Amino acid sequence: LADILRARPGSQPVTLLVGPDTGFDHSEVQAAQARGISIAGMGEGMLRAETAAIAAAVLATMATDAGGDAHGR
């Protein structure tokens, strides 16, 4: 996720789709990719949907803050 956020043009809006606790199924991922949506994860572990949403929002906010990047440096 951090790499995708850093690589996007600064003026491109960010929309985050957070799946259910069990993850998106294969057809949902294929449909998103067919629409040009970049697919990313946040590691090997499984997060609850509400935790994943907060973590993704924090990464996106850090990536869009002036002078910051998706790693907070």
Secondary structure as GFF3:
##gff-version 3
##sequence-region A 1 73
A	DSSP	alpha_helix	2	7	.	.	.	ID=ss1
A	DSSP	alpha_helix	26	34	.	.	.	ID=ss2
A	DSSP	alpha_helix	49	64	.	.	.	ID=ss3
###
